[in-house]
Amino acid sequence: MNPIRERLLLERRQFLTSCAGGIGAAALLSLLSRERGALGASARPGPTAKAKNCIFLFMEGGFSQFDLFSYKPKLNELHGQRPPESLLVGKRFAFLKKETAVLWGTVPSRTFARHGQSGMMFSNLLPNLARHADRICLVQSVFTSQFNHHPAQLVLQTGHSLDGHPSLGSWLLYGLGSENENLPGYVALNSSQYLSGAETLWQHGFLPPALGGVLFQSGESPILDLAPPAGLSRTSERRALDTLARLNEMRRQKMMDSQIAARVANYELAFRMQAEAPALIDLSAESPTTLARYGVDRADLDGTPDTLKGGFSKFARQCLLARRMVERGVRFVNVFAGSWDTHGDLNARVPNLSAIVDQPVAALIEDLNARGMLDETLVVFATEFGRTPLGENYRGNDRVTGRDHHPDAFSIFMAGGGVKGGLTYGETDEIGWTTTKDAVDIADLHATILRLFGLDHKQLSYPYQGVNQRLTPLTRQPPVVDALIA
């Protein structure tokens, strides 16, 4: 492409979004989507792309892979023993005192079994998800560079450990545009009471504000400041917008300020969203069977910790909302659940957390498949890091009840969207300390996800501070994990 033309096209995209913020960020997506592909092949999906939408289920806090996916009988056999000193040399932990730490297996009640024709291994905490073994692509050998929550969450969501970088959802929206002019292209739903990364996890960073995630609230007003003033009818509001548009057009012609047109589009989409957004969160049209399948009206289990109360029904509702959103053309939905941060009371919290997510996530996969949407919808179930095979002893208490952060080897899974179902990829050693085969860095995962959408992570870039920035690191070329793609 001619560099002058490329710069002009880029400046148009930047101008279209420069005045956006809050509702305005969502409002300009219809204009931005018309510009997709303007920067060349990097912004157009390839011919082999299967995924069109993504539901990214983020298990905030770092779940214990040993209790869900990673069966380690040797770790159970060595329970209470000191690890080889060679494993601890130069190793950093968030809280754990490695000088006195011991190996810590899983409780006897945590049993594992193979499921499906693939023989994929699941613990007894995930009976519903286990039924989808042959649709799931389980990666056992993920690792990350960060061992504290906020930077590790940023790496998973934005590819970088420092704030200010666009999230994965923003990059996908930048590359592909929106499929619904009446809703945001990127939505965030949160059922976690402790999310250290907060809004930095769905930020637009240096990309135009229209590409940031819009946080949907629970209740009758899903988007803040969207509802019209009390007593103002829709007819009156329409007349007011028409009058405002005429005044803005007069001002635009006088001042030759093209940003005024973007402001008008801002108002128009907000007006359209007033009708569609409330209908989106109204579940009354869903069948009783569907509501029961997701567990929308589930009560908390007896003994559910206070920090998780209400999580059963809320997370189920959000999984159903995620399906309704992608059904209506929302490109990317982040669903946050947790906290899985189990330095203590692991054996009390993990069964509750697993029960919160197992039924709704399994229902989501089943529902998408039944509606013919799973092939085009990528479902990701991930966390920022795993947990150590060592027991947590940071309090100096001999009674170990949890695990510390472990970035060196953990598990995630994907389903739909062109991934290879029934595949268990990668291996870790016999105690789950490190990867021994087919290690997958978070950057490799990001490159692979973009490929599923037909995007090349090396070409999907945006000029900022004199550099063509991208989701994956600039200092190396992360590989696409082709083995994960069907």
N, C-alpha and C positions, 0 to 999 in steps of 0.2 A: 504494500500500500504506500502511496505517496506520503512522506512524513508530514508535509504541511496539512494535507487533508486529514491525516490521522489525528493531528493535534487539534484541528478544528472540530472534528467529531467528538473528541474527548472533552473539549471545553464545553460543547453543547450538553453532554451528559452531566458534567459538573454543574453547569448553570441550572439545569433542570432540577437539581436536588439541593442547591446551595441554601435555599430558604426553608428547607423542610426541617421539622422537628416535632417530636411527639406524634400527634395525629397526622401532622403534615408529612412526616416521614412515610407513613403508610399511604397518604393521599397521592403522592407523586409516582407511585409504582406503575400506574397505567401509562404515564408518559415514558418512564424509564424503560418499560418492557418493549416499547416500540423502537427503542434504540439498541436492543440487544443485537449482537453481531456486528455492531458498528466498528469495533476495534479489530475485526478480522476473524480468522478461524478459531481463535481462542475463546470467543464468546458464542460459538455455535456448537450444538451437540453433534457428535460424530454419528455416522450411519449405524453403528453397532450398539448405540446406547439403548439400554433397557429401562433404567431408572428415570422416572420423571419427578417423583416426590420423595421426600425423606421424613421419617418419624424417628427422631434421635432420642432414645430413652437414656437419660443420664442418671446413673445411680450414684448420687453425690456422697462423698465421704470415703470411698474405697471399700468395695465389698470383699469379703473373705472368699477367695477362689477355692480354698480348701473345703468350704462348707457347701459349695454350689456345683462346681464343675471339675475340680482337680482332685482326683482320688489318689492319695499317697499312703498306701499301707506301710511303707517303710518309715514314714514320719511317725505313724502311730506306734510302730514297733520301737522306735528310738525315743518315744515320749519321756521327757524328764532328763535326758542326757545332754551333756554339753556338745555343741557342734564342733566340727574340726576347726582348730584355731586358724587354719589357712583361709577359711571362709570369711573370717572377721577382720582380717588385715585390711586397713584402709576403708572399711565399711562405715558409712554414716547412717544414723537412725534419727528419727524425729525426737523420740523420748526414751527409747529402750536403752538400758545399760548393758552393753554387750559383754562386759567383764564377768557378769554373773548370770547372763541369760541362758536358758535351756530350750531345747527343742520341745515343741508343743503340738501334739496330735489333735485329732478331732474326737469328740465324745463318742462313746460306743453307739449311741442312738443315731448318729449320722451315718447312714448306710448309702451305698452307691450301687447302681445297676445300669446295665446297657439297655438302650431303647431303640426301637425302629429297626429297619433293615440295615441301617448303617452301624448299629451297635454303639451309638453315641452315649457317653457316660453322663448321668445326672445324679445328684443326690436326692434323697427322699424329701427334701424341702421344696422341690420343683416338680411335682407330679403332673401338673397341667402342661408346663412347657415341654416336659419329656415326651408328651404325645406328638410333638412337632419335630422330633429329632431329625427326620428326613427332610425337613424344610429349613433346618438351621445350619448355618456355617459357623462352627465354634473354633475360635482362635485361642490356643492355650499358651502362646509364647509371646505375648505383647510385653513391651518394656517402654519406659519413659525416662526422661532426664531429670525429673523433679520428684522430691520426696515430701514436700509440704503441700497442703491442700490448694491454696489459691494459685500458685504458679503451675501446679500439675493440672488443675482444672482449666487454666488458660491454655496450656499446651494441648489438651484434648479438644477444646472448643475452637481455639484460634491458631494453633500450630506454633505458638510462641509463648514464652514464660513471662514476658513483660506486657503490661497493659497497653492498650492503644491499637492493637491489631484486630482486623475484622474476623468475625467468627465464620465457621464453616458454612452456616446458613446464609450469611451475607455474601460469601464468595459464590455460592450456587445461584443466589438470586441475581448477582451481578452478571454471571455467565449466561443464565438461561431466561431471566425475566420472570414475570408473574403470569399465571394463567387465569386470574380472576381480577377484574378491574374494580370489584366492589369489596374486596377483602385484602388485608395485608398479605404479602407474599411470604412472610416469615413471622411466625407466632411462637411465643414462649409461654409455657404453662408450668407452674411450680407448686408442688405439694410438699416440699421440704421446708422444715422450720429452721434449718441452718444451712445456708448456701453461701459459703465464704466469698465466692467469686461474684455473686449477685449479678447485677446488670452487665458487668464486664463480660459475661459469658455469652450474651446475645447482642453484643455491640457491633456497630458498623465500622468502628475504628476510623481509618483514613479514607474508607470508601464513602460515597455520598450517603447522607443520613437516611434516605429512602430505603436503604438496604439493611437497616438495622432491624432486629426483632422487636415485635410489639408484644408487650406482656398483657395477656388476657387475665382479667380478674375473675374471681368467682362471683356469682350473684347475677342480678338483673342488668348491671352495667359492666359488660366485659372490658370495655375500653374507656379509660378515664376521659372526661370532658367530651364525650361523643354525643350524649343525649342533648336535645334542644332545650332551651329554657322552658320552665313550666308555663303552661298556658299558651304556648306558641304552636299553632296547628301546622301540619305539614304543608298545607296550601300556602299559608302565610310565609313559612320559611322559604318555600320555593320562589315566591314572588320577591322576597328580600334578596335571595341569591341572584335572581335574574337582574334586579336593579343594580346590585353590587357589581355584577359582571359588566353591565353597560358603563357604569362609572369607571370601573377599572380599565375598560377598553378605551375610554376617552383619555384617561390618564396615560395609558400606554402609548397612544398615538402622539400625545404631546411631549412626553418625556423620552420616548423611544427606549423604554425600559422593558426588555423582554422577560424579566423575572416576574412581572405582573401576571403574565399568562400562566406561569407556574402556580402563582398564588390562587388564581381562579380555579385551576385544576384541583388544588388543595381543598378548597371549599366544596367542590362538586363531589369528589370522592367521599369526603366526610359525610355529605348528605346521603349518598347511596349506602354507605356503611350503616347509617342509622336504621335502615330497613333490614339489611342482611345479617349484620353481626348479632342482634338479639335472636333472630330466627336460628342462627347457627348453634347457639348454646341451649336452645329449647329442645329437650330430649323427648317431648311428649309424642313426637311422631315415630319414635323408635318402638319396636314391638316389645311386649313383656319378655319374650324369649331372649331378645338381644340384651335388654337391660339386665336380666338375670345372668346371662352368659358372662358379661363383663363384671357383674357384682356391684352395680351402681348403688344398690341399697344395702350393701353389706355393713354389718355392725363390727366394731372392733372386737378382737379376741379378748377373752378374760385375761387380765394381767398385762394388757398392752401398756407399755411405758407412756407416761404423760406426753413426751415429745413426739410420739407417733399416733396419739389419739386423733381420730377423724381421718387418718390416712387411708384406711381401707376403701371407704366410699369415694373420697376425693380423688385418689389416684385412678380408680376404676372409671370415674366420670371423665377424667382427663384423657385416658386412653381412648374412650369412645369419642370424645370431642376431636382428638387427633385424627381419627378415621373420617369424621364428618368434614374436617378441614381439608384434608388431601382430596376427598371426594369432590370438594368444591373448588379445587385448583390451588390451594395454598401449597407453595413449593416446599417449605421446610417447617417442621414443627419440633421444637425442643420440649421435652417433658422431663422435669427434674423431680427426683424422688429421693428420700433419705431421711435422716442421715445414717449412712452405713459406717460411720467412723467409730469403730468398736475397739478402743483401747482397753475397755473393761466391759463386763457383762455381755460378752459376745454370745454366749450360749443362750442368753435370755432375749437378746435383741434380734439376732439373725433369723430365728424362726418367725418372728413377727414381721420383719422386713420382707422376708421371702414370701410370706403369705399375702402381704400387701400387693406385691407385683406379679406373683405367679399366675393367678387366675386372669387378671385383666390383660397382661401381655400375651398370654396364650389365646385369649379371646380375640385380641386385636389381629394376630396372625391368621386365626381361623376365619374371622370376619372378612378381612382383606382378600383372602383366598376365595371365599365363597362368592364374593362380589366381582371376581375377576380383576382385582386391583393389586394383588400381591406382586405380580411380575413387574409392575411399574412403580411399586412403592418399596423403597429400601427401609427396612426396620433395623435400627442399630441399638444394641443393649450394651452399654459400656460404663466404665468407671474410671476415675483419674489414676488410680494405681491399685495394687493388691495389698494383701496383708502378709506379714512375715510368718515363716514356719517356726519362729521363736515366740515364746510367750512374752507378754508385756510385763515388764518389771520396773517401770519408771518410778513407781511410788515406794520402792523398797519393800514391797509387801511380798511375802513368800507365796501368797495365794494368787496365782496368776489367773486372770479372767478374760484377757483380751490379747490382741496382736497389734504390733506397730505398723507403720506405713512400709510398703515394699514395692518399689518401682521397677525392680529387676525382672520380674516374671509374674504375669497375671493374665486373666482371661477376659475376652469379650465375645459376643456373638452377633451375627447379622442374619437376616432372613429377607427373601424377596429381592426385587430390584436387580436381578441378574447375578446374584451370588450362587455358589455351588452348594445346594442343600445336601445335608447328610455328611458333610466333610468336617472332620476334626483335624485342624492344621496346627503343626508345631508341637514341640515337646519340651518338657522341663526335667530336671534331674529328679532323683528318687525322693528328695525331701522338698521339692518345689522352690529351691533357692535361686536357680538361674535357668535360662533357656539353654537347651542342648541341641535343638534342631529347628531350623526355619524361624529364627527370631524376627519379630515384626515391631518396628519402631512406630510410634504414633504418626510420624511423617509418612511412613510407608502406608499406613492405614488411610491417611488423608488422600494420598496420591491414588490409591485404589478406589476410594469412594468417588473421587472426581472422575476417574475412568468409567465407572459404572454409569455415570451421567453423560458420558461421551466427551468429557473435558480433559485436556492435557494440563496437568498441574504445572508444567514448566512454561506453558504458554499463557495460562490464565493469570494475568498480572495487571498491576495498576501503578502508574508513576506517582511516586511520593518521595519527597526529599531527595530528588535526583536519582532515585533507584526504581526500577520496575519491581515493585514488591509483589509477593505472592503468598499463598497459604503455607506452602512448604518452605523449608529453609533455603536461603540463597547460597549458603556455603557448601552445599552438597546436592546431589541428585538422588533423592529417595526413589527406590524402585517401586513400580506397581507390582503388587503380589498377584500375578496372573493366575496362580493356582486357586485363588478364591473366587474367580469369575467363571461362571458356567459357560 
